[in-house]
């Protein structure tokens, strides 16, 4: 035994075992082809989850679930071949606590050889990387969901690194910016397909984004072109630049959206408005009560109207005064009820009072969605040229054949003698004499009555008739709507009528244009007036040319008074100059316009607004003005100002607070409402040994022990969502890489019912934890060491009692029996202490089986009935079913509750045990009628070493561990325990366990 070589070998083996057992990483040693476990440290035993008694067992028997996964064969291959095996992030399914769980490990099987090169064992090392792998999987899933959301919204994304000159674009972004999906894009080619006229504006926007003073924001609308330079897309680019500590842009990212349809629609609306404004006829739009809301430029010029305010008045005032009754009693009711009216009337010149003969076509505008009338409109033709032309008709006869209108001549009886070229083409007249027929054959059959009773009657009475009528195409029979004028032709000498002359204008194109105009006007009116946002338009000379009803309702200023620069009258004087200057400056630069200002509303309230304008370009690419919007942001602005004011006041208090807290002996911190730390005191800086700005933010979690991190985060998130007090114990790493226990506690700071900030502390409790651990270790060692001699004493007492009884020494035997009872009490106390130490160290074992819950309660109750003569244990059972649990542990809990009930009800003789089933739980309650528990002490009876204090405490001995052990057993079995008690009337202790009717 004193051989130096043997001692050296023994020393090496001991050192080898110590190194394995003390290793923080999981390590185990297997020997022989059977893979007998010779050494296994705690780290790998915890991973296996099979209990502490693994040494001496074989790897194959201990972990049978690994056979199908191929690890048994891999281990034997390493042993037989002598070639090590290494697994990286390999999936392993282990049975832990009778449940198959999924893990990921980095591990090795390394063969150990003797001097002859023969393998005598395999060393197994492992590292649990489950959290790393699952986190990576979750990140991948999150990125996929984000990409799907962007695709669903048809948004492209881009990410540039200005410093490294790298480009990352998705397929949608490439497409909108003119590239193919397969193109490799270089930083220098970013603007390759940008419209040349937008290049400078985009570069300016990028330059502004790269300036950290502006916050890095980027928002611009530009055009892209194809390889031939033709317009491809209008796109809206939005993004943000990010900067390093030197204020250098290191990332420039954002989104791109196709807005081509929106831009083109706006341009089409602008064209339509321009068409209406420049038509030769007078066009007016009004409300259903006849008030004019819009007239075109022709109307302004023809009637001598100089301002919008002058134009927007009741429509009856446009007519010659003598025709007011006709307008009010005939025309307006006809349009309102039948939908239209047309005929010859007389307008008046607003300046000179001149009567202007006109032909008016009035019609009602109905909502295309619900068919309800929403306004009236009119298209009016100035008849003065026609009347002047009547006097010159003889001079113009030679030109008739070249007229684009239908012209015909007939005798007084209506027999047509001449049709001009345009008329022949319009009606499909081909033969030389095909036109020679009665004028009744020129019109549709349904128009014959109109021809006889109206046209001819008016013609013969007044010498002329004008109006709409349906002509007939000679070849196809198609009805052709025309506006015709038929007049008598007089002999210039005798003045006698010689025949008729008819002029007709094909109205098909006009009707189609009128309908398109009406539809477009209606659509534009509906869109703009239904918007809750004020909408406006300006020309390239900075004049406002349109505002919608929302702005008029806000300001109380009429439509015409808003035109030009009249809109500025609604702005408060303090903001007017700034808003106007910004508008003119942005308009001159043809750039996006945005400014905030206050307006005085019609109701007297002052409101904050933000006005924005998008530059508009005509088909030639020339700047045409703005289309913009104005939003009421009062509520948002006031809220932001209030928050800033409160934050400013709070920051002043925090500076004073920081001065005081830097001297405090605890780590003090504050957090925003989103949970991110924004301040730590000097104590925290000294503890971590890093600057305060590196501790704040999300980095503080890196200092928490990995085993405590999830629970800490869960408790913190719960406090943030509920507003409850935050409290949690965890180990925190100091600047020397040592973990120390701390108690974290935080309270919300509330103003006007809103959480503004969180204030918290981290208190060092490492010394208390060490003392607690020493106490638990002492109790475990002491109770374990006491158990053996107490067991021997009990055995000797039983033998001695038997001997004295046999010798007839009954009195002495009785004393020995009493000693045996006290030894039993001592044994129970030692058992409780052992259970407490196992609970605190997490080593309390459970052997679960399926059993009938009621039968287990009955067996325990009947056994305890034999121990008491005074108390009667009444069983009141309902059907509960089977449970999967540790039967002995559950009996231990029931025993504790019944013996407590007996002990604390010395003056009563009844104990009631109830069982029932509720919500898939088996519930047992033990009710006594003893001393009860004070209301303020009920929540503490389940604490270890706690006993209810009072003047009767000395009569109820015990360590105060039974209820603590019972509650921990129930908790670890997935159940819950509670108590209902009234002081002086008794207590009812209950616990509930989950029930499953299907055996597993």
Secondary structure, 3 states (H helix, E strand, C coil): CCCHHHHHHHHHHHHHHHHHHHCCCEEEEEECCCCEEEEECHHHHHHHCCCCCCCCCEHHHHCHHHCCCCHHHHHHHHHHHCCCEEEEEEEEEEEECCEEEEEEEEEEEEEEECCCCCEEEEEEEEEECHHHHHHHHHHHHHHHHHHHHHHHCCEEEEEEECCCCEEEECHHHHHHCCCCCCCCCCHHHCCCCECHHHHHHHHHHHHHHCCHHHCCEEEEEEEEECCCCCEEEEEEEEEEEEECCCCCEEEEEEEEEECHHHHHHHHHHHHHHHHHHCCCCEEEEECCCCEEEEECHHHHHHHCCCCHHHHCCEHHHHECHHHHHHHHHHHHHHHHHHCEEEEEEEEECCCCCCEEEEEEEEEEEECCCCCCEEEEEEEEEECHHHHHHHHCHHHHHHHHCCCCCEEEEECCCCEEEEECHHHHHHHCCCCCCCCCCEHHHHECHHHHHHHHHHHHHHHHHHCEEEEEEEEECCCCCCEEEEEEEEEEEECCCCCCEEEEEEEEEECHHHHHHHHHHHHHHHHHHHHHHHCCCEEEEECCCCCEEEECHHHHHHHCCCHHHHCECHHHHHECHHHHHHHHHHHHHHHHHCCCEEEEEEEECCCCCEEEEEEEEEEEECCCCCEEEEEEEEEECHHHHHHHHHHHHHHHHHHHHHHHHHHHHCCCCCEEEEECCCCCEEEECHHHHHHHCCCHHHHCEHHHHHHECHHHHHHHHHHHHHHHHHCCCEEEEEEEECCCCCEEEEEEEEEEEEECCEEEEEEEEEEECHHHHHHHHHHHHHHHHHHHHHHHHHHHHHHHHHHHHHHHHHCCCHHHHHHHHHHHHHHHHHHHHHHHHHHHHHHHHCCCCCCCEEEEHHHHHHHHHHHHHCCCCCCEEEEEECCCCEEEECHHHHHHHHHHHHHHHHHCCCCCCEEEEEEEEECCEEEEEEECCCCCCCHHHHHHCCCCCCCCCCCCHHHCCCCCCHHHHHHHHHHHCCCEEEEEEECCCEEEEEEEEECCCCCC
